[in-house]
Every structure is written in structure tokens, then in C-alpha cells.
Amino acid sequence: MGLNLLKSRSIVFDLETTGLYPRRGCRVIEIGAIALEEGRPGREFHSLLSPPVIVPAKVTNIHHITEEMLKGAPQPDEVIPAFKDFIGTATLIAHNAKFDMAFLRAEFGRLGLGLTNHSRCTMEMSRNLYPQLPNHRLETVARHVLGQIPEDCQLHRALDDARLTAKIWMKMVKR
């Protein structure tokens, strides 16, 4: 099973948002993604987005993305179509895919774009493989699977989280 998953093209991605609920107006403010081709990391996609909403301070405390950082960032109607082109029809992989896919669907929907890609969830996979873990947050799973989090990884930033998710995905699939 694992080798087949590594042979197909997939996109590991992560989003940073203004909150938890896309149906209540929360928006995507950062996308990070890495393509996996034949089980190897390839091209990357990264962008901040500047939607017409405020980033609450309690959310900024998590991902450290400030209003100042978003000034001059491209609008969602520029970034989302480019991301759609990047992902194509590839399987999408995320840690807590249900959350990230809900936000992607909301952003795609605002622009009248469809999202039919299949998705896989490393958090669900880790729950099945490592039920003994105290929780299945990305950093917990990464420490368990990889031994440590790479020093150059800034948790809760989209591209670094996508890269970290790709590493744990490749290890778990080979298991």
C-alpha cells in the first residue's frame, strides 16, 4: 500500500487562517505546499494572502502573521487560482485535512472554482499508527516519527508546516 501512495503525484499543504470557522467569515492568510513526485519533494508553492478581514490578536499569537506582514500581499483572487493550477488533480495531504480542506473549499467557492481533489490526513493516519501518543498535533507526531523537529522549522507557518507534514507522511507511508 505505502509504495503506491508514494508513486503518485501528491501535494502536501498547510494553511494559516484568521480563525477556526470558514463559514463564519474566517479566511486563509497563508498557503504553503510542496509537491511530492515519486515520493520525493519537488516544487513548492508559498504565498501570504491579504483578504478583507482583520487578523485577531489571539490568532496572530499562534502563527505570528501580523496585519503589517499582510500589507501589500496579493489578494485571494490572485493566489487561489495560482494554487489551483499548482495542485492540478493531485491528491492533497494535510495534517488535520478536514480543517484545511474546509478552508480551501470556502476560498475556491468564493471565486466560483471547484475543488474535486481527493485528500489524505496525516493526523488521522497517526491516530491509527500511534494510538499511544498523548495527542496528535503536528509537532507531537513529528517528534515521534522523525525524532525531532528540524531546527530551521518555524511551526505554525504554512510552508514549514507543509514541509514537516511531507516528512512525516513519507515516513508513515513507508511503515
C-alpha positions in Angstrom: 0.0 0.0 0.0 2.6 2.5 1.0 4.7 2.3 -2.1 1.7 3.0 -4.3 0.9 6.2 -2.3 4.5 7.4 -2.9 4.4 6.8 -6.6 1.5 9.0 -7.4 1.8 12.8 -7.5 0.6 14.4 -4.4 0.6 17.9 -2.8 1.3 18.3 0.9 -0.1 21.7 2.0 -0.9 23.8 5.1 -2.9 26.9 5.6 -2.7 29.7 8.2 -6.1 31.4 8.8 -7.7 34.3 10.7 -9.7 31.8 12.8 -11.3 28.4 13.0 -14.5 28.7 11.1 -14.6 29.5 7.3 -18.5 29.6 7.4 -18.2 32.4 9.9 -16.0 34.5 7.7 -12.6 33.4 8.7 -10.1 33.5 5.8 -6.9 32.0 4.6 -3.9 34.3 5.0 -1.0 31.9 4.1 -0.7 28.9 1.9 2.4 26.7 1.8 2.7 23.5 -0.3 5.2 21.0 -1.6 4.7 18.6 -4.5 5.8 15.0 -4.0 6.8 13.3 -7.2 7.7 9.6 -6.9 8.0 10.0 -3.2 10.5 12.9 -3.4 10.0 16.6 -2.5 9.7 18.8 -5.6 8.4 22.2 -6.4 7.0 24.4 -3.7 4.2 27.0 -3.5 4.1 29.7 -0.9 2.1 32.9 -0.5 0.7 35.2 2.1 -2.8 36.5 1.2 -4.5 39.7 2.1 -8.2 39.1 2.5 -10.5 42.0 3.5 -10.7 40.9 7.2 -8.8 41.6 10.4 -6.4 39.1 11.9 -7.4 38.8 15.6 -4.5 39.2 18.1 -5.2 35.8 19.6 -4.6 34.2 16.2 -1.5 36.3 15.5 -0.1 34.9 18.8 -0.2 31.4 17.3 1.2 31.9 13.8 2.9 35.3 14.2 1.4 36.7 11.0 0.6 40.3 11.6 -1.5 42.8 9.7 1.7 44.6 8.8 3.0 41.4 7.1 -0.1 41.2 5.0 0.0 44.8 3.7 0.9 44.5 0.0 0.3 40.7 -0.1 -1.7 39.5 -3.0 -5.4 39.3 -2.8 -7.1 35.8 -2.6 -8.4 36.2 -6.2 -4.7 36.2 -7.4 -3.4 33.5 -5.1 -6.2 30.9 -5.1 -6.2 30.4 -9.0 -2.4 30.0 -8.9 -2.7 27.5 -6.2 -5.4 25.6 -8.1 -3.0 25.4 -11.1 -0.2 24.2 -8.8 -2.3 21.3 -7.3 -4.0 20.2 -10.5 -5.7 16.9 -9.9 -3.1 15.7 -7.3 -4.2 14.1 -4.0 -3.9 16.7 -1.3 -2.3 15.8 2.0 -2.6 17.8 5.2 -2.3 17.4 8.9 -5.9 17.8 10.0 -7.1 17.7 6.4 -10.7 18.3 7.4 -9.8 21.8 8.7 -7.6 22.7 5.8 -9.9 21.3 3.1 -12.9 23.2 4.6 -11.0 26.5 4.2 -9.8 25.6 0.7 -13.3 24.8 -0.4 -14.5 28.1 1.0 -11.8 30.1 -0.7 -12.3 28.2 -4.0 -16.1 28.7 -3.7 -15.8 32.4 -3.3 -14.2 32.5 -6.7 -16.6 30.1 -8.3 -13.9 27.4 -8.6 -14.5 23.7 -7.9 -12.3 21.5 -5.7 -12.6 17.9 -6.5 -9.1 16.7 -5.4 -9.0 13.7 -3.0 -7.4 14.3 0.3 -5.4 12.3 2.9 -4.9 13.2 6.5 -1.7 12.6 8.4 -3.4 13.3 11.7 -5.9 10.5 11.1 -3.1 8.3 9.9 -1.1 9.0 13.0 -4.1 8.2 15.3 -4.2 4.7 13.6 -0.5 4.1 13.6 0.4 5.6 17.0 -2.6 5.4 19.3 -0.3 5.7 22.3 0.7 9.3 21.6 -0.7 11.8 24.2 -2.1 13.9 21.3 -1.8 14.0 17.5 -0.7 17.6 16.9 1.8 18.1 14.1 4.7 18.8 16.5 3.9 15.7 18.6 3.7 13.4 15.6 6.8 14.9 14.1 8.9 14.4 17.2 7.7 10.8 17.4 8.2 9.9 13.7 11.3 12.0 13.0 12.9 12.1 16.4 12.9 15.9 16.5 11.6 18.9 14.7 14.3 20.4 12.3 15.9 23.4 13.8 15.1 25.6 10.8 11.3 24.8 11.0 9.1 27.6 12.2 5.9 25.8 13.5 2.6 27.4 12.6 3.9 28.9 9.4 2.4 27.3 6.3 5.4 26.3 4.2 7.4 25.0 7.1 4.4 23.0 8.4 3.8 21.6 4.9 7.5 20.5 4.7 7.2 18.9 8.1 4.0 17.2 7.2 5.6 15.9 4.0 8.5 14.3 6.0 6.1 12.6 8.4 3.8 11.5 5.6 6.7 9.8 3.7 7.9 8.0 6.9 4.4 6.9 7.8 3.6 5.6 4.3 6.8 3.6 4.2 5.9 2.0 7.6 
